[in-house]
Amino acid sequence: MTPLVRAALTLRRALRGAAVLVAALGLAAAVVLDAVSPWPAMYAVVVGAVLLVILARGVTRLVRGKEPGALVEIELGALAMVGSYWLVLRADRSLGGETYPAVFVCLAVVSAFARPAASLAALTLGIGLEVAVRMLAHGEPSPIGVAPHAAFMIIFTGLNSAVLRTEIARLRSASATRLGEEIERVRTEARSFRLLGAPATKEAARQSDDDDRLLVSGVEEIHQSVLFALRLVHETLGLHTAMLLWKNDAGTHLRVSELASDATDLVEGPFLAGDGVFGAALSGGNALSLADLKPTYKLPYYPGACPVRAVCVVPVHEHGRVRGLLVADRVVDKPFTPREQAMLEEASRYAVRAIHNERVFLQLERAKVEQGKLYRAAETLGAAKTESEVIEAGVHSAREITSVDYAALTLFDEQTRTHEIRATSGDFEEGDGTARTGARFRQNTGLVSMALENRHPLPYRGAYDEKKQVVFTKHLVPPSMPSIFVLPLVAHERPLGTLVLGSRRRGAFGEAVRGTLEVLASHMAVSLEGARLVRRLEELATTDGLTGLLNKRAMLEVAEQKLLAAKRFGRHLSVLVTDIDHFKKVNDTYGHDVGDIIIRGLGDILRRAKRSTDAVARFGGEEFVVICEETDQAGATLLAERVRQELERTTFVAAGPGEGKTVQVTCSIGIATFPETGTTWDTLFKAADQALYASKQGGRNRVTVAAADRVHAA
């Protein structure tokens, strides 16, 4: 694409993007012209209609768009300012009438809800319109008269923008604080109910929010179940207050988990575990019932005088340990009977069963989520057929499991005991870290080498200290990150390499995700081994086992593609067919092992002589074919002569029965060129083969070029 075309397309895109803004400026000019010389009513109605249509389309884009861009807001602000001045000038024919405050209202709305850039654009356009109307329409010699209105515009814009944005920032901060407190409260309750394990680090506690939705649902379900039991005993036994108190993790305090009460001034706690009647019930481990309480009796959850006359405290047992208390009291002086105590104990067991059921449900939900991630990972890895596809699928699946900002795949060569960084990915800067794709390093004491040697992920809990630990080598380092996890890739007890994952947040590779990542690594290792086998099968199907060149089938496919390209673009294409002279005599004299050495030698010569765009194949036995793109008869002849002369100068050393003897061979070559010799592969190859036969008949060790009606020696 020429620079002129690119410039034209760029200008076209810019004009298309700024079309609404240009229309707004055009309408502003129309407003000024109308103020200078009033237009007929019909023209005024047309301009107003156009303005409303453009403004309505802009509002529609703003409403439908997920996140309006700055340009959309600037356009709407400009259109709103033009519309307000149009209204003022059409209504009052001056800038000092009763409708002029509409300009201030418009600026206030734009500055309140739009970006600062849109507010500044609207303010600039308003001042510009004010100056233009005063000087052109009202004949004022200087723009000084606009100063009072401009000052009020700036004040309105600045105050609305500053005050509203400050209030929005305050509300966002307050909402974030309340949300954080609520999440922390839910997590605290979830830990007390054993729905969530204690975090290993503070960072992990702050960041482990993947299953917040499950935790909120679980805690809420427990509260609903407990509240149902408390309301049931409250109504059945005629209680004043029924509450469930639960111990904290340290066991030092009790807090109100749920309650059903007629009182309105209960103390929320927390309460000391050894305080008063609570301590007596916890130390004894049995239900405690008191009656004939005096107003001077102190119950920790009532402020002031005691309003009840009977209380019963039932310990809540879980796996043989007291985890909380079920407290029931009533205003009438009626002691709790053994039957009522049994009902309260049954209510406490119901609460414990609700907690147990929710634990099981959460475990099943987490297992289902993990299985879903692993299923998707296995499905993606199973569809990957190449190493690059396996790497991409593995890294994508790891990112779905936990936060991953950096990933690297290393492959291990058991014969040389070296590692190679095959791929890296992540949103890191170009200069961050020196470990790049293609770097190699030998087995050492780094995390990659040790993880693969010990068949175990490293480091422990994924905590990485770059000052003390080495991932690849001291000179090959990953980007600076606090969390790095190296997973060995082992398939059928064979070490393949490692998957290195990094995260910028601490605790990213905690206990909750390590097991899933290890299973992912196992799937990835199997897929990687499968990709290698597929690649090996493709190589066996398309290459010759002795020389490593293309085989006959692959050569025919390449030939058809190159011939089609030559026809499409009108280019030359030459085919060289070469054959070793007296090869049967070499095999009979020195053996087939020496024959194989000579075949490999000629294959190496052809491989070195060809260009990167040419194709070389072993067609069968000692016969080779070279397909040369954009090569005429003269170029093909030079290549053939270079090959013939190099083979003639090459000395092969015999092994086996004729060990120590040297062998020298020659070759004959035939050449055919598209389109002079033929236009199809069959005609080209047949012509080249006939030219090869002519070289054989002419004394061997020579090159022959096939013409349209004859062959001649080069």
FIDO-611581 format. One line per 10 residues: number of its first residue (from 0); their letters; for each residue x, y, z of C-alpha. Coordinates in nm, 2 decimals, m for minus. Example, Ala and Ser with C-alpha at 12.3 -4.5 7.8 and 13.67 -1.06 7.14 Angstrom:
0> AS> 1.23 m0.45 0.78 | 1.37 m0.11 0.71
This chain:
0> MTPLVRAALT> 0.00 0.00 0.00 | 0.15 0.33 m0.11 | 0.20 0.62 0.15 | m0.05 0.83 m0.04 | m0.32 0.57 m0.01 | m0.24 0.52 0.36 | m0.26 0.89 0.42 | m0.59 0.91 0.24 | m0.74 0.63 0.44 | m0.61 0.78 0.77
10> LRRALRGAAV> m0.77 1.12 0.67 | m1.09 0.95 0.58 | m1.11 0.77 0.92 | m1.03 1.09 1.10 | m1.30 1.28 0.92 | m1.55 1.00 0.98 | m1.47 0.99 1.35 | m1.49 1.37 1.39 | m1.81 1.41 1.17 | m2.03 1.50 1.46
20> LVAALGLAAA> m1.78 1.75 1.60 | m1.75 1.92 1.26 | m2.13 1.93 1.24 | m2.14 2.09 1.59 | m1.90 2.36 1.48 | m2.10 2.42 1.17 | m2.42 2.47 1.37 | m2.23 2.71 1.60 | m2.14 2.91 1.29 | m2.51 2.91 1.19
30> VVLDAVSPWP> m2.60 3.04 1.54 | m2.36 3.33 1.50 | m2.49 3.41 1.15 | m2.85 3.40 1.27 | m2.76 3.64 1.55 | m2.59 3.88 1.30 | m2.88 3.86 1.05 | m3.20 3.68 1.17 | m3.31 3.40 0.94 | m3.67 3.33 0.84
40> AMYAVVVGAV> m3.86 3.11 1.08 | m3.85 2.82 0.83 | m3.47 2.81 0.83 | m3.45 2.85 1.21 | m3.68 2.55 1.24 | m3.46 2.34 1.00 | m3.14 2.43 1.20 | m3.31 2.34 1.53 | m3.44 2.01 1.39 | m3.09 1.92 1.26
50> LLVILARGVT> m2.95 2.01 1.60 | m3.21 1.79 1.78 | m3.15 1.50 1.55 | m2.78 1.50 1.60 | m2.81 1.55 1.97 | m3.06 1.26 2.00 | m2.83 1.03 1.81 | m2.55 1.12 2.03 | m2.76 1.05 2.35 | m2.86 0.72 2.20
60> RLVRGKEPGA> m2.49 0.62 2.14 | m2.42 0.73 2.50 | m2.70 0.52 2.65 | m2.63 0.21 2.44 | m2.26 0.22 2.47 | m2.11 0.02 2.76 | m1.84 0.28 2.82 | m1.87 0.61 2.63 | m1.55 0.74 2.49 | m1.41 1.09 2.55
70> LVEIELGALA> m1.49 1.19 2.19 | m1.86 1.11 2.24 | m1.88 1.32 2.55 | m1.70 1.61 2.38 | m1.95 1.59 2.09 | m2.25 1.59 2.32 | m2.11 1.88 2.53 | m2.05 2.09 2.22 | m2.40 2.01 2.08 | m2.56 2.10 2.41
80> MVGSYWLVLR> m2.37 2.44 2.43 | m2.47 2.52 2.07 | m2.83 2.42 2.15 | m2.85 2.64 2.46 | m2.71 2.95 2.27 | m2.96 2.88 1.99 | m3.24 2.88 2.24 | m3.13 3.20 2.41 | m3.07 3.39 2.09 | m3.40 3.28 1.93
90> ADRSLGGETY> m3.59 3.36 2.24 | m3.44 3.69 2.35 | m3.23 3.80 2.05 | m2.96 3.90 2.31 | m2.73 3.76 2.57 | m2.89 3.93 2.86 | m3.24 3.80 2.86 | m3.44 3.58 3.09 | m3.34 3.25 2.92 | m2.96 3.31 2.94
100> PAVFVCLAVV> m2.93 3.10 3.26 | m2.99 2.80 3.04 | m2.62 2.83 2.93 | m2.51 2.80 3.30 | m2.74 2.50 3.35 | m2.60 2.33 3.04 | m2.24 2.38 3.16 | m2.33 2.25 3.51 | m2.48 1.93 3.36 | m2.19 1.87 3.13
110> SAFARPAASL> m1.93 1.93 3.40 | m2.12 1.71 3.64 | m2.15 1.40 3.43 | m1.88 1.42 3.16 | m1.51 1.39 3.16 | m1.30 1.70 3.23 | m1.20 1.72 2.86 | m1.57 1.74 2.76 | m1.63 2.01 3.03 | m1.33 2.21 2.90
120> AALTLGIGLE> m1.44 2.18 2.54 | m1.80 2.29 2.62 | m1.66 2.59 2.83 | m1.42 2.69 2.54 | m1.70 2.67 2.28 | m1.94 2.87 2.50 | m1.69 3.15 2.55 | m1.61 3.15 2.18 | m1.97 3.18 2.09 | m2.02 3.46 2.34
130> VAVRMLAHGE> m1.73 3.65 2.20 | m1.84 3.60 1.84 | m2.20 3.70 1.90 | m2.10 4.01 2.10 | m1.85 4.13 1.85 | m2.02 4.04 1.52 | m2.39 4.07 1.61 | m2.39 4.34 1.88 | m2.10 4.54 1.74 | m1.89 4.55 2.06
140> PSPIGVAPHA> m1.54 4.66 1.97 | m1.36 4.45 2.23 | m1.42 4.10 2.39 | m1.38 4.26 2.74 | m1.76 4.26 2.78 | m1.77 3.88 2.78 | m1.56 3.87 3.10 | m1.85 3.86 3.36 | m2.03 3.58 3.18 | m1.70 3.40 3.12
150> AFMIIFTGLN> m1.62 3.42 3.49 | m1.96 3.28 3.59 | m1.91 3.00 3.33 | m1.57 2.90 3.47 | m1.72 2.91 3.83 | m2.01 2.69 3.74 | m1.79 2.45 3.55 | m1.52 2.43 3.82 | m1.76 2.41 4.12 | m1.98 2.14 3.97
160> SAVLRTEIAR> m1.68 1.94 3.85 | m1.49 1.97 4.18 | m1.78 1.93 4.42 | m1.95 1.64 4.24 | m1.63 1.45 4.17 | m1.52 1.49 4.53 | m1.86 1.36 4.64 | m1.84 1.07 4.40 | m1.49 0.98 4.52 | m1.61 1.00 4.88
170> LRSASATRLG> m1.90 0.77 4.81 | m1.68 0.52 4.62 | m1.43 0.52 4.91 | m1.71 0.47 5.16 | m1.87 0.19 4.95 | m1.54 0.02 4.91 | m1.48 0.04 5.28 | m1.82 m0.10 5.36 | m1.78 m0.37 5.10 | m1.44 m0.47 5.24
180> EEIERVRTEA> m1.58 m0.48 5.59 | m1.88 m0.69 5.49 | m1.65 m0.94 5.30 | m1.42 m0.96 5.60 | m1.72 m1.02 5.83 | m1.84 m1.30 5.60 | m1.50 m1.46 5.59 | m1.46 m1.43 5.96 | m1.80 m1.61 6.01 | m1.70 m1.86 5.74
190> RSFRLLGAPA> m1.38 m1.94 5.93 | m1.56 m1.97 6.26 | m1.80 m2.22 6.09 | m1.51 m2.40 5.93 | m1.63 m2.32 5.58 | m1.30 m2.15 5.51 | m0.96 m2.25 5.62 | m0.73 m2.01 5.80 | m0.51 m1.83 5.55 | m0.14 m1.90 5.55
200> TKEAARQSDD> m0.05 m1.53 5.51 | m0.22 m1.20 5.54 | m0.17 m1.15 5.16 | m0.35 m1.47 5.09 | m0.64 m1.37 5.32 | m0.68 m1.04 5.13 | m0.66 m1.20 4.79 | m0.84 m1.53 4.82 | m1.17 m1.40 4.69 | m1.24 m1.65 4.42
210> DDRLLVSGVE> m1.52 m1.82 4.61 | m1.66 m1.51 4.79 | m2.00 m1.58 4.63 | m2.00 m1.94 4.77 | m1.90 m1.81 5.11 | m2.17 m1.55 5.12 | m2.43 m1.80 5.01 | m2.31 m2.06 5.27 | m2.30 m1.82 5.56 | m2.65 m1.68 5.47
220> EIHQSVLFAL> m2.79 m2.04 5.45 | m2.65 m2.12 5.79 | m2.81 m1.80 5.94 | m3.14 m1.88 5.79 | m3.14 m2.24 5.92 | m3.03 m2.13 6.27 | m3.28 m1.84 6.27 | m3.56 m2.09 6.19 | m3.46 m2.31 6.48 | m3.44 m2.01 6.72
230> RLVHETLGLH> m3.78 m1.87 6.62 | m3.93 m2.22 6.66 | m3.81 m2.26 7.02 | m3.89 m1.89 7.09 | m4.25 m1.94 7.00 | m4.29 m2.29 7.14 | m4.13 m2.22 7.48 | m4.26 m1.87 7.52 | m3.91 m1.72 7.54 | m3.80 m1.36 7.56
240> TAMLLWKNDA> m3.47 m1.42 7.38 | m3.32 m1.71 7.20 | m2.97 m1.67 7.06 | m2.68 m1.87 6.93 | m2.33 m1.76 7.05 | m2.03 m1.89 6.86 | m1.66 m1.90 6.97 | m1.39 m1.71 6.78 | m1.09 m1.90 6.63 | m0.89 m1.84 6.95
250> GTHLRVSELA> m1.17 m1.95 7.18 | m1.14 m1.64 7.40 | m1.46 m1.46 7.30 | m1.82 m1.54 7.21 | m2.01 m1.34 6.95 | m2.38 m1.34 6.86 | m2.43 m1.55 6.55 | m2.81 m1.53 6.52 | m3.10 m1.44 6.76 | m3.47 m1.42 6.80
260> SDATDLVEGP> m3.57 m1.18 7.07 | m3.85 m0.94 7.19 | m3.58 m0.71 7.34 | m3.47 m0.40 7.15 | m3.16 m0.31 7.35 | m2.94 m0.62 7.34 | m2.56 m0.59 7.36 | m2.40 m0.72 7.04 | m2.08 m0.83 7.21 | m1.83 m0.99 7.17
270> FLAGDGVFGA> m1.84 m1.14 7.52 | m1.56 m1.30 7.72 | m1.59 m1.68 7.71 | m1.54 m1.70 8.08 | m1.78 m1.43 8.17 | m2.06 m1.52 8.42 | m2.31 m1.78 8.32 | m2.13 m1.83 7.99 | m1.81 m1.94 8.16 | m1.99 m2.18 8.39
280> ALSGGNALSL> m2.16 m2.35 8.10 | m1.84 m2.37 7.89 | m1.63 m2.51 8.18 | m1.89 m2.77 8.28 | m1.98 m2.87 7.93 | m2.34 m2.94 8.03 | m2.67 m2.74 8.01 | m2.71 m2.48 8.29 | m3.05 m2.36 8.40 | m3.12 m2.07 8.64
290> ADLKPTYKLP> m3.45 m1.94 8.78 | m3.58 m1.68 9.02 | m3.33 m1.42 8.88 | m3.32 m1.08 9.05 | m3.30 m0.75 8.86 | m2.95 m0.71 9.00 | m2.84 m1.03 8.83 | m2.59 m0.96 8.55 | m2.65 m1.13 8.21 | m2.37 m1.01 7.97
300> YYPGACPVRA> m2.61 m0.95 7.67 | m2.85 m0.72 7.86 | m2.75 m0.36 7.96 | m2.86 m0.24 8.29 | m3.11 m0.44 8.51 | m3.18 m0.80 8.42 | m3.53 m0.81 8.25 | m3.58 m1.19 8.27 | m3.64 m1.43 8.55 | m3.52 m1.76 8.40
310> VCVVPVHEHG> m3.23 m1.85 8.17 | m3.10 m2.17 8.02 | m2.75 m2.20 7.86 | m2.69 m2.51 7.64 | m2.34 m2.59 7.51 | m2.32 m2.66 7.14 | m2.09 m2.96 7.08 | m1.91 m3.03 6.75 | m1.70 m3.34 6.73 | m1.68 m3.36 7.10
320> RVRGLLVADR> m1.57 m3.00 7.15 | m1.78 m2.71 7.27 | m1.80 m2.46 6.98 | m2.07 m2.23 7.11 | m2.37 m2.17 7.34 | m2.74 m2.17 7.28 | m2.90 m1.92 7.53 | m3.27 m1.90 7.61 | m3.45 m1.69 7.87 | m3.80 m1.58 7.95
330> VVDKPFTPRE> m3.96 m1.30 8.15 | m4.19 m1.52 8.37 | m4.03 m1.69 8.67 | m4.08 m2.04 8.53 | m3.78 m2.28 8.55 | m3.68 m2.47 8.23 | m3.80 m2.83 8.26 | m3.59 m3.13 8.15 | m3.81 m3.16 7.85 | m3.75 m2.80 7.75
340> QAMLEEASRY> m3.38 m2.84 7.80 | m3.39 m3.14 7.57 | m3.57 m2.93 7.30 | m3.30 m2.67 7.33 | m3.03 m2.93 7.30 | m3.21 m3.07 6.99 | m3.21 m2.71 6.84 | m2.84 m2.68 6.90 | m2.78 m3.01 6.72 | m3.00 m2.89 6.44
350> AVRAIHNERV> m2.77 m2.58 6.41 | m2.46 m2.80 6.40 | m2.61 m3.02 6.13 | m2.69 m2.71 5.92 | m2.33 m2.60 5.95 | m2.21 m2.95 5.85 | m2.45 m2.97 5.56 | m2.32 m2.63 5.43 | m1.96 m2.75 5.46 | m2.03 m3.05 5.25
360> FLQLERAKVE> m2.22 m2.84 5.00 | m1.93 m2.59 4.97 | m1.68 m2.87 4.93 | m1.90 m3.02 4.65 | m1.93 m2.68 4.49 | m1.56 m2.62 4.50 | m1.49 m2.96 4.37 | m1.74 m2.90 4.09 | m1.57 m2.57 4.00 | m1.22 m2.73 4.00
370> QGKLYRAAET> m1.35 m3.03 3.80 | m1.50 m2.79 3.55 | m1.17 m2.61 3.51 | m0.98 m2.93 3.47 | m1.24 m3.06 3.22 | m1.21 m2.75 3.01 | m0.83 m2.77 3.04 | m0.83 m3.14 2.94 | m1.06 m3.07 2.65 | m0.84 m2.78 2.52
380> LGAAKTESEV> m0.52 m2.98 2.57 | m0.67 m3.28 2.40 | m0.75 m3.07 2.09 | m0.39 m2.93 2.08 | m0.18 m3.10 1.81 | 0.14 m2.89 1.82 | 0.38 m2.78 2.09 | 0.27 m2.42 2.05 | m0.10 m2.51 2.09 | m0.02 m2.72 2.40
390> IEAGVHSARE> 0.17 m2.43 2.55 | m0.11 m2.18 2.48 | m0.38 m2.41 2.61 | m0.18 m2.49 2.93 | m0.11 m2.12 3.01 | m0.47 m2.03 2.94 | m0.60 m2.30 3.17 | m0.35 m2.20 3.45 | m0.48 m1.84 3.42 | m0.83 m1.97 3.47
400> ITSVDYAALT> m0.72 m2.15 3.79 | m0.53 m1.87 3.96 | m0.38 m1.53 3.89 | m0.09 m1.58 3.64 | 0.11 m1.28 3.50 | 0.40 m1.47 3.36 | 0.44 m1.82 3.21 | 0.74 m2.00 3.06 | 0.78 m2.35 2.92 | 1.12 m2.53 2.93
410> LFDEQTRTHE> 1.20 m2.85 2.75 | 1.46 m3.09 2.87 | 1.71 m3.29 2.66 | 1.81 m3.60 2.85 | 2.11 m3.68 2.62 | 2.28 m3.34 2.66 | 2.13 m3.27 3.01 | 2.03 m2.92 2.89 | 1.71 m2.71 2.93 | 1.57 m2.48 2.66
420> IRATSGDFEE> 1.32 m2.20 2.72 | 1.08 m2.29 2.44 | 0.81 m2.02 2.51 | 0.73 m1.73 2.74 | 0.41 m1.52 2.78 | 0.28 m1.25 3.00 | 0.22 m0.88 3.04 | 0.57 m0.78 3.14 | 0.80 m0.51 3.00 | 1.05 m0.59 2.74
430> GDGTARTGAR> 1.35 m0.53 2.97 | 1.20 m0.71 3.27 | 1.40 m1.03 3.31 | 1.65 m1.18 3.08 | 1.50 m1.53 3.03 | 1.39 m1.52 2.67 | 1.27 m1.78 2.42 | 1.55 m1.99 2.28 | 1.78 m1.96 2.58 | 1.96 m2.28 2.69
440> FRQNTGLVSM> 2.12 m2.38 3.01 | 2.26 m2.69 3.16 | 2.13 m2.88 3.46 | 2.20 m2.69 3.78 | 2.07 m2.62 4.13 | 1.79 m2.38 4.01 | 1.43 m2.44 4.07 | 1.36 m2.56 3.72 | 1.64 m2.82 3.73 | 1.55 m2.94 4.09
450> ALENRHPLPY> 1.18 m2.95 4.02 | 1.23 m3.18 3.72 | 1.49 m3.39 3.89 | 1.29 m3.45 4.21 | 0.95 m3.47 4.02 | 0.80 m3.22 4.27 | 0.68 m2.86 4.23 | 0.90 m2.59 4.37 | 0.92 m2.36 4.57 | 0.71 m2.44 4.88
460> RGAYDEKKQV> 0.38 m2.26 4.86 | 0.50 m2.07 4.56 | 0.68 m1.81 4.77 | 0.98 m1.68 4.56 | 1.27 m1.47 4.69 | 1.48 m1.35 4.40 | 1.77 m1.27 4.63 | 1.80 m1.62 4.76 | 1.65 m1.84 4.49 | 1.73 m1.91 4.12
470> VFTKHLVPPS> 1.47 m2.01 3.87 | 1.67 m2.08 3.55 | 2.03 m1.96 3.61 | 2.19 m1.66 3.78 | 2.20 m1.48 3.44 | 1.87 m1.60 3.30 | 1.61 m1.46 3.54 | 1.23 m1.42 3.51 | 1.05 m1.09 3.57 | 1.06 m0.98 3.93
480> MPSIFVLPLV> 0.75 m1.13 4.10 | 0.68 m1.24 4.46 | 0.51 m1.57 4.36 | 0.66 m1.82 4.12 | 0.56 m2.19 4.09 | 0.76 m2.44 3.89 | 0.57 m2.75 3.78 | 0.76 m3.06 3.64 | 0.62 m3.20 3.32 | 0.67 m3.58 3.33
490> AHERPLGTLV> 0.50 m3.83 3.10 | 0.55 m4.21 3.15 | 0.83 m4.14 3.39 | 1.01 m3.95 3.12 | 1.11 m3.59 3.21 | 0.99 m3.35 2.94 | 1.04 m3.01 3.09 | 0.88 m2.76 3.33 | 0.59 m2.51 3.34 | 0.70 m2.19 3.52
500> LGSRRRGAFG> 0.41 m1.97 3.64 | 0.45 m1.63 3.80 | 0.22 m1.39 3.97 | 0.25 m1.03 4.09 | 0.04 m1.10 4.40 | 0.16 m1.29 4.70 | m0.01 m1.62 4.79 | m0.13 m1.68 4.44 | m0.02 m2.04 4.45 | m0.16 m2.14 4.78
510> EAVRGTLEVL> m0.29 m2.48 4.89 | m0.63 m2.43 4.73 | m0.48 m2.42 4.38 | m0.16 m2.62 4.40 | m0.33 m2.96 4.36 | m0.53 m2.84 4.06 | m0.22 m2.70 3.90 | m0.03 m3.03 3.95 | m0.32 m3.22 3.78 | m0.30 m2.96 3.49
520> ASHMAVSLEG> 0.07 m3.02 3.46 | 0.01 m3.39 3.42 | m0.25 m3.33 3.15 | m0.01 m3.09 2.98 | 0.28 m3.34 2.99 | 0.07 m3.60 2.82 | m0.05 m3.36 2.56 | 0.31 m3.24 2.50 | 0.43 m3.60 2.45 | 0.14 m3.65 2.21
530> ARLVRRLEEL> 0.23 m3.34 2.01 | 0.59 m3.47 1.99 | 0.46 m3.80 1.86 | 0.24 m3.64 1.60 | 0.53 m3.42 1.48 | 0.75 m3.73 1.46 | 0.48 m3.92 1.26 | 0.45 m3.62 1.03 | 0.83 m3.62 0.98 | 0.83 m4.00 0.91
540> ATTDGLTGLL> 0.55 m3.96 0.66 | 0.71 m3.67 0.47 | 1.09 m3.72 0.51 | 1.33 m3.98 0.39 | 1.47 m4.18 0.68 | 1.83 m4.21 0.54 | 1.89 m3.85 0.43 | 1.63 m3.64 0.61 | 1.52 m3.49 0.29 | 1.16 m3.49 0.15
550> NKRAMLEVAE> 1.03 m3.83 0.04 | 0.85 m3.89 m0.29 | 0.50 m3.83 m0.17 | 0.59 m3.50 0.00 | 0.79 m3.39 m0.30 | 0.49 m3.44 m0.53 | 0.28 m3.22 m0.30 | 0.54 m2.95 m0.29 | 0.59 m2.97 m0.67 | 0.22 m2.91 m0.74
560> QKLLAAKRFG> 0.22 m2.60 m0.51 | 0.53 m2.45 m0.66 | 0.41 m2.52 m1.01 | 0.08 m2.35 m0.94 | 0.26 m2.04 m0.80 | 0.49 m2.03 m1.11 | 0.18 m2.04 m1.33 | 0.00 m1.77 m1.13 | 0.28 m1.52 m1.13 | 0.44 m1.61 m1.46
570> RHLSVLVTDI> 0.78 m1.72 m1.32 | 1.03 m1.98 m1.42 | 1.06 m2.31 m1.24 | 1.34 m2.56 m1.29 | 1.35 m2.93 m1.20 | 1.68 m3.11 m1.15 | 1.69 m3.49 m1.15 | 2.03 m3.64 m1.04 | 2.15 m4.00 m1.02 | 2.48 m4.15 m0.89
580> DHFKKVNDTY> 2.69 m4.31 m1.17 | 2.76 m4.68 m1.14 | 2.59 m4.70 m0.80 | 2.52 m5.07 m0.83 | 2.89 m5.14 m0.88 | 2.97 m4.94 m0.56 | 2.72 m5.15 m0.37 | 2.85 m5.48 m0.51 | 3.21 m5.38 m0.44 | 3.20 m5.20 m0.10
590> GHDVGDIIIR> 2.86 m5.31 0.04 | 2.53 m5.13 0.10 | 2.67 m4.95 0.41 | 2.91 m4.76 0.19 | 2.63 m4.70 m0.06 | 2.42 m4.54 0.22 | 2.71 m4.32 0.32 | 2.74 m4.20 m0.04 | 2.36 m4.14 m0.06 | 2.37 m3.93 0.26
600> GLGDILRRAK> 2.68 m3.74 0.13 | 2.50 m3.64 m0.20 | 2.19 m3.54 0.01 | 2.41 m3.31 0.22 | 2.57 m3.16 m0.09 | 2.22 m3.09 m0.23 | 2.10 m2.95 0.10 | 2.39 m2.71 0.12 | 2.37 m2.60 m0.25 | 2.00 m2.52 m0.26
610> RSTDAVARFG> 1.83 m2.20 m0.16 | 1.58 m2.17 0.13 | 1.29 m2.15 m0.12 | 1.41 m2.47 m0.31 | 1.29 m2.82 m0.23 | 1.51 m3.13 m0.23 | 1.38 m3.49 m0.22 | 1.51 m3.84 m0.25 | 1.29 m3.98 m0.52 | 1.41 m4.34 m0.48
620> GEEFVVICEE> 1.73 m4.54 m0.46 | 2.02 m4.31 m0.56 | 1.79 m4.07 m0.75 | 1.73 m3.71 m0.62 | 1.50 m3.43 m0.73 | 1.56 m3.06 m0.68 | 1.27 m2.81 m0.75 | 1.41 m2.45 m0.79 | 1.17 m2.15 m0.78 | 1.22 m1.85 m1.00
630> TDQAGATLLA> 1.51 m2.03 m1.18 | 1.56 m2.04 m1.55 | 1.78 m2.29 m1.75 | 2.10 m2.09 m1.70 | 2.05 m2.07 m1.32 | 1.96 m2.44 m1.30 | 2.27 m2.53 m1.50 | 2.50 m2.34 m1.27 | 2.34 m2.51 m0.96 | 2.37 m2.85 m1.13
640> ERVRQELERT> 2.74 m2.80 m1.22 | 2.82 m2.69 m0.87 | 2.66 m3.01 m0.73 | 2.83 m3.23 m0.99 | 3.18 m3.08 m0.93 | 3.15 m3.09 m0.55 | 3.04 m3.46 m0.55 | 3.33 m3.54 m0.79 | 3.58 m3.38 m0.54 | 3.43 m3.55 m0.24
650> TFVAAGPGEG> 3.61 m3.86 m0.10 | 3.41 m4.12 0.10 | 3.59 m4.36 0.34 | 3.46 m4.72 0.32 | 3.37 m4.92 0.63 | 3.32 m5.29 0.69 | 3.48 m5.53 0.44 | 3.66 m5.25 0.25 | 3.74 m5.05 0.56 | 4.01 m4.79 0.51
660> KTVQVTCSIG> 3.96 m4.77 0.13 | 3.85 m4.44 m0.02 | 3.56 m4.42 m0.27 | 3.49 m4.14 m0.52 | 3.17 m4.12 m0.73 | 3.02 m3.90 m0.99 | 2.66 m3.81 m1.08 | 2.46 m3.73 m1.39 | 2.20 m3.46 m1.39 | 1.90 m3.37 m1.61
670> IATFPETGTT> 1.73 m3.03 m1.62 | 1.38 m2.93 m1.73 | 1.24 m2.57 m1.70 | 0.88 m2.43 m1.69 | 0.73 m2.32 m1.92 | 0.99 m2.39 m2.20 | 1.00 m2.77 m2.15 | 0.66 m2.83 m2.00 | 0.36 m2.68 m1.82 | 0.26 m2.98 m1.60
680> WDTLFKAADQ> 0.45 m3.17 m1.35 | 0.44 m3.49 m1.55 | 0.58 m3.33 m1.86 | 0.85 m3.15 m1.66 | 0.96 m3.45 m1.47 | 0.95 m3.67 m1.78 | 1.16 m3.42 m1.97 | 1.42 m3.39 m1.68 | 1.43 m3.77 m1.66 | 1.50 m3.79 m2.04
690> ALYASKQGGR> 1.77 m3.54 m2.00 | 1.92 m3.75 m1.72 | 1.91 m4.05 m1.95 | 2.09 m3.85 m2.21 | 2.36 m3.76 m1.96 | 2.40 m4.13 m1.89 | 2.41 m4.22 m2.26 | 2.66 m3.94 m2.32 | 2.93 m4.07 m2.09 | 2.79 m3.98 m1.74
700> NRVTVAAADR> 2.93 m3.72 m1.50 | 2.76 m3.44 m1.69 | 2.46 m3.21 m1.69 | 2.20 m3.21 m1.97 | 1.92 m2.96 m2.03 | 1.60 m3.06 m2.19 | 1.45 m2.83 m2.45 | 1.11 m2.82 m2.60 | 1.20 m3.05 m2.89 | 1.54 m3.18 m2.79
710> VHAA> 1.80 m3.23 m2.52 | 2.15 m3.09 m2.53 | 2.46 m3.11 m2.31 | 2.53 m2.81 m2.10
